[in-house]
Amino acid sequence: MQVLAKFVSFKSMEIRTAILISIGDELLIGQTIDTNSAWIAQQLNRLGIHIALKLTISDTKEAIKSALDLSMPQADLIICTGGLGPTKDDITKLTLNDYFGGTLIRNQTVHEHVVRFFEKRNRPMLAVNDMQADVPDNSTVLFNRMGTAPGMLFERPDTWVVSLPGVPKEMQVILEEELLPRIKANTIRDQHIVYKYLLLFGRGESFVAQDIADIENALPEHIHLSYLPNYGELKLRLSGSGTDYAVLNREMDTYIGLIRSRLEDYVVADEDLNLEEALIKQLKEHRLTLSTAESCTGGLISSKLTDVAGASAVYIGSIIAYHNRIKQTELNVSYEILNTVGAVSEATVLEMALSVRDRMGTDIAVAVSGILGPTGATAEKPVGLVYFGIASVKGVQAFSYNFPYDRPINKEMVAKTALNLVRKEMQRLVAEA
């Protein structure tokens, strides 16, 4: 008989501490990188929930039960990811059912969703797929509109235990649509958590710490500054807690304003964004378009831009001219330039930037050409030498940088530097408009 799992009525509780458990042998051996824990931690952190511990364990009943035994006394919230598929090695649901003393029942809503899921894809539905709709009767189903394995929520007197699929998109949708609203609705808080952000580019962490040492030293105990570096970028996060939100928010605005004034030359954005997200947003605000011409980065700049949803409103396209022949035929770099000063030169990137801007009809264009290593260097042109060309209605400029890292990091730094140069050109256009 098919019945609905009973709804668990939650009492209000204060969730302050969480433990994340990632289940899967593929995580332990490095075959798959655990991005789920990082993403979940970010979402919980925004609610002021402290992550006390992250565990990565194997797909065994013993490992799952041991992890729960360890975690239950230490956390208000435990989130497990992985092991909810239809195959024999997916044992999380059965283990949790046994651990919490439940009985598996068929959830009609989930089962109908699973049936439709396979029908829409014209795929046969097997008996093991039917079993995806079987859930412990002492759990609350967290609906998974992206896949077939539902999430499950078990309530204990002082702890919520949650099981989510390991597929990142499915996990994210369930957490955003099903779990976070429950946490917010059933948690009483006597403290407000406020975050303020500054994204910087071109100033190292130690230099910034020195620049604002007096401001940081003056922060009260309930406000904390974190440094989050990433390949040329540095995100500053100011975290504060207090009982009066309005007072706390004004106090935080004061401190972040002081920091911003001190670091104005390096500030990219005052939101929780990365460089490409901030650039796309600002290009949209100023109604400016962008194109790119890439040699040594091989499309990485374009990839970063198109990772941002809605980038097509301002990013028009790219020409990846890795070979000199393409620089000649598609970007009008003359044989004479390539045969004399070479592809890695100011003259080359100037022509690349001008040509791609003209062909794509954009407000701004950026071009890059360089030697990322470990081979290709000459006495005059060392590994890490990269030229950048920026073209706009204001003309065309060239810049050169020497990056001292290995090939992958050099490539990343070139892409980020190119985006920052576009940002600066955008600011110049806006200022002189």
C-alpha positions, 0 to 999 in steps of 0.5 A: 500500500502506498502512503505518505510519510508522516509530517514531523512537527518541529519545535522551535530551537536555536541552530547555532552549530552544524557538522557536514558529513560527505559520504562516498569512497570517490571523495576519499580517493580523490576521484571526485572533489567535495564541492558540496561541503563548501557550498553548504557551509557558505549558505549556513554561514550567512545564517550565522550557523557555525560549521564545527566539523566536516567529515568525509567518510566511506560508503559503509554502514559502520562509517555512517553510524560512527560519524553520526555517533560522533556528531550528534552530541556536538551539533544542532544540525547535521547535514549528510550528502551522498549515497542516496542513489538507486544502486546497491552501493547507495546505503545512506537511506537504509542506514539512517532508517536503521539508525533512527528506528524507522520503517520504509514506506512509499511516498506517493508524491515522490513516486509520481514525480519519479514516474514523470521524471522517466516519462519526460526523458523517454527512459524505462523505469526499473524496480530500483527506481520505484524504491527511490520513493521509499522513505523512513516514516519518522522523517520529513521528505525534502522534495527534489524537483531536479532528480529522483532521490528525495532529501530526508529530515530527522528531528531529534530533541536537540539535533536535526539530521538531514540527508541530501543527494550528492549530485550538486545541483540536486543538493543545492535546490533541496537545500535552498527550497526545502531546508533553509526555509525550515531552518529560518521558520523554526529557529528563534534568534536573539542575535542578528548576523550582518555581513559587509564585503569589499572585493579588491584587486591588485593588492596582496593580503599582507599589504592590505592588512598593513594598510588597515591595521589601525582600523582592524585593531579598533574593531569591537569584539562583536565585529570580525574581519576576514581576508579571503584571497584568490589569484589577484583578488582579495575579498574582505568580509566584515562579520558582526553580531548584535541584538539590534539590527539597525544599530549593528548595520549602521556600525558595520557601514561605518567600519566598512566605509573606513576600510573602503576609503583607505583602499579606494584604488583597489576596490572592485565591488562592495558586494559578495561577488567575484571579479567577473561577476562584478564586471558584468554587473557594472558593464550592464549598469553603464550599458557598455559592451565587451569583446575579447581576443585571446592568444595565451589564455586560449578562451579562459577570459571568455569562459570566465565571463560566460560563467556569469548568468546574463553575460550575453547582455554585454559580452559579445564574443571572442576570437581565440587566435592561438596560432599566428596565422589566425592573428593575421587572417582574423585580427589583421596582425601584419606578417611584418609585426609577427616576423620582427617584434613577434606575437608576444609584443605591444604591437601585436596586442594593439592590433588584436584589440583594435581589430576585435573591437571593430569586428564585434562592434563593442565599446571595449575590447581586450587582447592578450598574448604572452608566454605562460611557460614552462617553455617558449622563453627567450633571453628577451622574453622570459616565461610569464611575460604577457602583453595586454591591449585595451581598445575603446572609443578613447583609443588603444593602450598596451600594458605588460606584466611579468607573472612569476608562477607556473603555467596554470596560475599564470593563465589564471592571473592573466585572465583576471588581470585582463578583466581588471584592465577592462574594468579600469577602462570602463571607469575611464569611459564613464568618468570622461563621458 
